Amino acid sequence: MIEELKSITESNVTTKALIKGGYMAVELGKQLEQEKENRIKAEQALSDLQQKIHHYLTSHQALVDIAGSHAKSTLTK
């Protein structure tokens, strides 16, 4: 494991590799948290858009139904 860490951090000294590895882990943790926040925001935006589309389609269908019933009632008069 230490050898892998040395390879990843491009360091031949164990303590230097451990320190660099620690900093890398902290940075990756921050990146992970930022990605989680971005995903949550994207999921919320998607949900909002899906609700708007559903509302639009429901309203559109109601208008089509009203127009159809109005057209039928004017033809029968």
DSSP file (Angstrom, degrees, kcal/mol; ACC not computed):
  #  RESIDUE AA STRUCTURE BP1 BP2  ACC     N-H-->O    O-->H-N    N-H-->O    O-->H-N    TCO  KAPPA ALPHA  PHI   PSI    X-CA   Y-CA   Z-CA
    1    1 A M     >        0   0    0      0, 0.0     4,-2.3     0, 0.0     5,-0.2   0.000 360.0 360.0 360.0 -41.6    0.0    0.0    0.0
    2    2 A I  H  >  +     0   0    0      1,-0.2     4,-2.6     2,-0.2     5,-0.2   0.903 360.0  52.3 -62.8 -40.3    2.8    2.4    0.8
    3    3 A E  H  > S+     0   0    0      2,-0.2     4,-2.1     1,-0.2    -1,-0.2   0.896 108.9  49.9 -64.4 -38.8    4.5    1.7   -2.5
    4    4 A E  H  > S+     0   0    0      2,-0.2     4,-2.8     1,-0.2    -1,-0.2   0.918 110.8  49.9 -63.1 -42.6    1.2    2.4   -4.3
    5    5 A L  H  X S+     0   0    0     -4,-2.3     4,-2.7     1,-0.2    -2,-0.2   0.897 109.3  51.2 -63.0 -41.1    1.0    5.7   -2.4
    6    6 A K  H  X>S+     0   0    0     -4,-2.6     5,-2.3     1,-0.2     4,-0.6   0.897 111.8  48.1 -61.6 -39.9    4.5    6.6   -3.3
    7    7 A S  H  <5S+     0   0    0     -4,-2.1     3,-0.4     3,-0.2    -2,-0.2   0.926 112.9  46.9 -66.6 -45.1    3.7    5.9   -6.9
    8    8 A I  H  <5S+     0   0    0     -4,-2.8    -2,-0.2     1,-0.2    -1,-0.2   0.903 118.8  40.2 -63.8 -42.3    0.5    8.0   -6.8
    9    9 A T  H  <5S-     0   0    0     -4,-2.7    -1,-0.2    -5,-0.2    -2,-0.2   0.492 105.7-128.8 -87.1  -2.6    2.2   10.9   -5.1
   10   10 A E  T  <5 +     0   0    0     -4,-0.6     2,-0.4    -3,-0.4    -3,-0.2   0.912  65.4 129.9  54.5  46.4    5.3   10.5   -7.2
   11   11 A S      < -     0   0    0     -5,-2.3    -1,-0.2    -6,-0.2    -2,-0.2  -0.991  50.3-162.5-132.2 138.5    7.5   10.5   -4.1
   12   12 A N  S    S+     0   0    0     -2,-0.4     2,-0.5    -3,-0.1    -1,-0.1   0.615  73.9  84.8 -90.9 -14.5   10.2    8.1   -3.0
   13   13 A V  S  > S-     0   0    0      1,-0.1     4,-2.5    -7,-0.1     5,-0.2  -0.781  71.6-146.2 -94.5 127.9   10.1    9.2    0.6
   14   14 A T  H  > S+     0   0    0     -2,-0.5     4,-2.6     1,-0.2     5,-0.2   0.915  96.9  46.9 -60.7 -47.9    7.4    7.5    2.7
   15   15 A T  H  > S+     0   0    0      1,-0.2     4,-2.4     2,-0.2    -1,-0.2   0.902 113.2  49.3 -64.6 -39.2    6.6   10.4    5.0
   16   16 A K  H  > S+     0   0    0      2,-0.2     4,-2.8     1,-0.2     5,-0.2   0.911 111.8  49.4 -64.2 -41.4    6.4   12.8    2.1
   17   17 A A  H  X S+     0   0    0     -4,-2.5     4,-2.7     2,-0.2    -2,-0.2   0.894 110.7  50.5 -63.8 -40.1    4.1   10.3    0.3
   18   18 A L  H  X S+     0   0    0     -4,-2.6     4,-2.2     2,-0.2    -2,-0.2   0.917 112.3  46.4 -65.1 -42.4    1.9   10.0    3.4
   19   19 A I  H  X S+     0   0    0     -4,-2.4     4,-2.2     2,-0.2    -2,-0.2   0.944 115.2  45.6 -65.2 -47.5    1.6   13.8    3.7
   20   20 A K  H  X S+     0   0    0     -4,-2.8     4,-2.7     1,-0.2    -2,-0.2   0.905 112.0  53.0 -61.1 -40.9    0.8   14.3    0.0
   21   21 A G  H  X S+     0   0    0     -4,-2.7     4,-2.4    -5,-0.2    -1,-0.2   0.881 107.3  51.8 -62.3 -38.3   -1.6   11.4    0.2
   22   22 A G  H  X S+     0   0    0     -4,-2.2     4,-2.3     2,-0.2    -1,-0.2   0.930 110.8  47.0 -63.5 -45.2   -3.4   13.1    3.1
   23   23 A Y  H  X S+     0   0    0     -4,-2.2     4,-2.5     1,-0.2    -2,-0.2   0.897 112.0  51.2 -62.8 -39.9   -3.7   16.3    1.3
   24   24 A M  H  X S+     0   0    0     -4,-2.7     4,-2.8     1,-0.2    -1,-0.2   0.907 109.0  51.0 -63.2 -40.5   -5.0   14.5   -1.8
   25   25 A A  H  X S+     0   0    0     -4,-2.4     4,-2.2     2,-0.2    -2,-0.2   0.909 110.8  48.2 -64.5 -42.0   -7.6   12.7    0.3
   26   26 A V  H  X S+     0   0    0     -4,-2.3     4,-2.1     2,-0.2    -2,-0.2   0.931 113.0  48.1 -63.3 -44.7   -8.8   15.9    1.8
   27   27 A E  H  X S+     0   0    0     -4,-2.5     4,-2.4     1,-0.2    -2,-0.2   0.909 111.8  49.3 -63.2 -42.8   -9.0   17.5   -1.6
   28   28 A L  H  X S+     0   0    0     -4,-2.8     4,-2.5     1,-0.2    -1,-0.2   0.875 108.6  54.1 -64.5 -36.3  -10.9   14.5   -3.0
   29   29 A G  H  X S+     0   0    0     -4,-2.2     4,-2.2     2,-0.2    -2,-0.2   0.906 109.2  48.0 -62.6 -41.6  -13.3   14.6   -0.1
   30   30 A K  H  X S+     0   0    0     -4,-2.1     4,-2.3     2,-0.2    -2,-0.2   0.915 111.6  49.9 -64.5 -42.7  -14.0   18.3   -0.9
   31   31 A Q  H  X S+     0   0    0     -4,-2.4     4,-2.5     1,-0.2    -2,-0.2   0.898 109.3  52.4 -62.3 -40.1  -14.5   17.4   -4.6
   32   32 A L  H  X S+     0   0    0     -4,-2.5     4,-2.3     2,-0.2    -1,-0.2   0.923 109.5  48.5 -62.1 -44.9  -16.9   14.6   -3.6
   33   33 A E  H  X S+     0   0    0     -4,-2.2     4,-2.3     1,-0.2    -1,-0.2   0.906 111.7  49.9 -62.4 -41.5  -19.0   16.9   -1.4
   34   34 A Q  H  X S+     0   0    0     -4,-2.3     4,-2.6     1,-0.2    -2,-0.2   0.906 110.6  49.6 -63.9 -41.4  -19.2   19.5   -4.2
   35   35 A E  H  X S+     0   0    0     -4,-2.5     4,-2.5     2,-0.2    -1,-0.2   0.877 109.3  52.3 -65.2 -37.3  -20.2   16.8   -6.7
   36   36 A K  H  X S+     0   0    0     -4,-2.3     4,-2.5     2,-0.2    -2,-0.2   0.928 110.7  47.4 -63.1 -44.1  -22.9   15.6   -4.3
   37   37 A E  H  X S+     0   0    0     -4,-2.3     4,-2.4     1,-0.2    -2,-0.2   0.918 112.2  49.8 -62.6 -43.3  -24.2   19.2   -4.0
   38   38 A N  H  X S+     0   0    0     -4,-2.6     4,-2.4     1,-0.2    -1,-0.2   0.897 111.0  49.6 -61.9 -40.4  -24.2   19.6   -7.7
   39   39 A R  H  X S+     0   0    0     -4,-2.5     4,-2.8     2,-0.2    -2,-0.2   0.918 110.3  49.9 -65.0 -43.0  -26.1   16.3   -8.2
   40   40 A I  H  X S+     0   0    0     -4,-2.5     4,-2.1     1,-0.2    -2,-0.2   0.917 112.2  47.8 -62.3 -43.1  -28.7   17.3   -5.6
   41   41 A K  H  X S+     0   0    0     -4,-2.4     4,-2.5     2,-0.2    -1,-0.2   0.905 112.8  48.7 -63.9 -41.5  -29.2   20.7   -7.4
   42   42 A A  H  X S+     0   0    0     -4,-2.4     4,-2.5     1,-0.2    -2,-0.2   0.902 110.6  50.4 -65.8 -40.8  -29.5   19.0  -10.8
   43   43 A E  H  X S+     0   0    0     -4,-2.8     4,-2.3     2,-0.2    -1,-0.2   0.890 111.5  48.7 -64.1 -38.5  -32.0   16.5   -9.5
   44   44 A Q  H  X S+     0   0    0     -4,-2.1     4,-2.6     2,-0.2    -2,-0.2   0.910 111.2  49.6 -67.2 -42.0  -34.1   19.3   -8.0
   45   45 A A  H  X S+     0   0    0     -4,-2.5     4,-2.4     2,-0.2    -2,-0.2   0.911 111.5  49.4 -62.8 -41.6  -33.9   21.2  -11.3
   46   46 A L  H  X S+     0   0    0     -4,-2.5     4,-2.6     2,-0.2    -2,-0.2   0.917 110.6  49.9 -62.2 -43.9  -35.0   18.1  -13.1
   47   47 A S  H  X S+     0   0    0     -4,-2.3     4,-2.2     2,-0.2    -2,-0.2   0.909 110.0  50.8 -61.9 -42.6  -37.9   17.5  -10.7
   48   48 A D  H  X S+     0   0    0     -4,-2.6     4,-2.2     1,-0.2    -2,-0.2   0.921 111.8  47.5 -60.7 -44.4  -39.0   21.1  -11.2
   49   49 A L  H  X S+     0   0    0     -4,-2.4     4,-2.6     1,-0.2    -2,-0.2   0.891 109.7  52.9 -64.9 -39.6  -38.9   20.8  -14.9
   50   50 A Q  H  X S+     0   0    0     -4,-2.6     4,-2.4     1,-0.2    -1,-0.2   0.902 109.6  49.0 -62.9 -39.8  -40.8   17.5  -14.8
   51   51 A Q  H  X S+     0   0    0     -4,-2.2     4,-2.7     2,-0.2    -2,-0.2   0.904 111.1  49.9 -65.5 -41.0  -43.5   19.2  -12.7
   52   52 A K  H  X S+     0   0    0     -4,-2.2     4,-2.7     2,-0.2    -2,-0.2   0.913 111.7  48.1 -63.5 -42.4  -43.8   22.1  -15.1
   53   53 A I  H  X S+     0   0    0     -4,-2.6     4,-2.9     2,-0.2     5,-0.2   0.922 112.0  49.3 -64.2 -43.7  -44.1   19.8  -18.1
   54   54 A H  H  X S+     0   0    0     -4,-2.4     4,-2.5     2,-0.2    -2,-0.2   0.929 112.5  48.0 -60.8 -45.1  -46.8   17.7  -16.3
   55   55 A H  H  X S+     0   0    0     -4,-2.7     4,-2.6     2,-0.2     5,-0.2   0.918 112.5  49.3 -61.8 -43.9  -48.7   20.9  -15.5
   56   56 A Y  H  X S+     0   0    0     -4,-2.7     4,-3.0     2,-0.2    -2,-0.2   0.942 112.7  46.5 -60.5 -48.5  -48.4   22.1  -19.0
   57   57 A L  H  X S+     0   0    0     -4,-2.9     4,-2.4     1,-0.2    -2,-0.2   0.888 113.1  49.4 -64.4 -38.6  -49.6   18.8  -20.5
   58   58 A T  H  X S+     0   0    0     -4,-2.5     4,-2.1    -5,-0.2    -1,-0.2   0.929 114.1  45.5 -64.3 -45.1  -52.5   18.6  -18.0
   59   59 A S  H  X S+     0   0    0     -4,-2.6     4,-2.3     2,-0.2    -2,-0.2   0.903 112.3  51.5 -64.7 -41.5  -53.5   22.2  -18.8
   60   60 A H  H  X S+     0   0    0     -4,-3.0     4,-2.5    -5,-0.2    -2,-0.2   0.924 110.0  48.8 -61.8 -44.6  -53.2   21.6  -22.6
   61   61 A Q  H  X S+     0   0    0     -4,-2.4     4,-2.6     1,-0.2    -1,-0.2   0.890 109.4  52.7 -63.8 -38.6  -55.3   18.5  -22.4
   62   62 A A  H  X S+     0   0    0     -4,-2.1     4,-2.5     2,-0.2    -1,-0.2   0.908 110.4  47.9 -63.1 -41.3  -58.0   20.4  -20.4
   63   63 A L  H  X S+     0   0    0     -4,-2.3     4,-2.9     2,-0.2    -2,-0.2   0.902 111.2  50.3 -65.7 -40.5  -58.0   23.1  -23.1
   64   64 A V  H  X S+     0   0    0     -4,-2.5     4,-2.5     2,-0.2    -2,-0.2   0.918 111.8  48.6 -62.5 -42.6  -58.3   20.5  -25.8
   65   65 A D  H  X S+     0   0    0     -4,-2.6     4,-2.4     2,-0.2    -2,-0.2   0.914 112.9  47.2 -63.8 -42.9  -61.2   18.9  -23.9
   66   66 A I  H  X S+     0   0    0     -4,-2.5     4,-2.5     2,-0.2    -2,-0.2   0.925 113.1  48.4 -64.6 -44.6  -63.0   22.3  -23.4
   67   67 A A  H  X S+     0   0    0     -4,-2.9     4,-2.4     1,-0.2    -2,-0.2   0.897 112.3  49.9 -63.1 -39.8  -62.5   23.2  -27.1
   68   68 A G  H  X S+     0   0    0     -4,-2.5     4,-2.0    -5,-0.2    -2,-0.2   0.914 113.0  44.7 -65.8 -42.8  -63.8   19.8  -28.2
   69   69 A S  H  X S+     0   0    0     -4,-2.4     4,-2.1     2,-0.2    -2,-0.2   0.859 113.5  51.4 -71.1 -33.3  -66.9   20.0  -26.0
   70   70 A H  H  X S+     0   0    0     -4,-2.5     4,-1.8    -5,-0.2    -2,-0.2   0.902 109.8  49.6 -67.5 -40.2  -67.5   23.6  -27.1
   71   71 A A  H  X S+     0   0    0     -4,-2.4     4,-1.4     1,-0.2    -2,-0.2   0.896 111.5  48.9 -65.4 -39.8  -67.2   22.7  -30.8
   72   72 A K  H  X S+     0   0    0     -4,-2.0     4,-1.6     1,-0.2    -1,-0.2   0.905 110.2  50.8 -66.2 -40.9  -69.7   19.8  -30.3
   73   73 A S  H  X S+     0   0    0     -4,-2.1     4,-0.5     1,-0.2    -1,-0.2   0.833 109.8  49.5 -69.5 -30.6  -72.2   22.0  -28.5
   74   74 A T  H  < S+     0   0    0     -4,-1.8    -1,-0.2     1,-0.2    -2,-0.2   0.789 109.6  52.8 -77.3 -25.9  -72.1   24.7  -31.2
   75   75 A L  H  < S+     0   0    0     -4,-1.4    -2,-0.2     1,-0.2    -1,-0.2   0.827 107.9  50.1 -75.6 -31.3  -72.6   22.0  -33.9
   76   76 A T  H  <        0   0    0     -4,-1.6    -1,-0.2     1,-0.2    -2,-0.2   0.611 360.0 360.0 -83.8 -11.0  -75.7   20.6  -32.2
   77   77 A K     <        0   0    0     -4,-0.5    -1,-0.2    -3,-0.1    -2,-0.1   0.479 360.0 360.0 -84.5 360.0  -77.4   24.0  -31.8
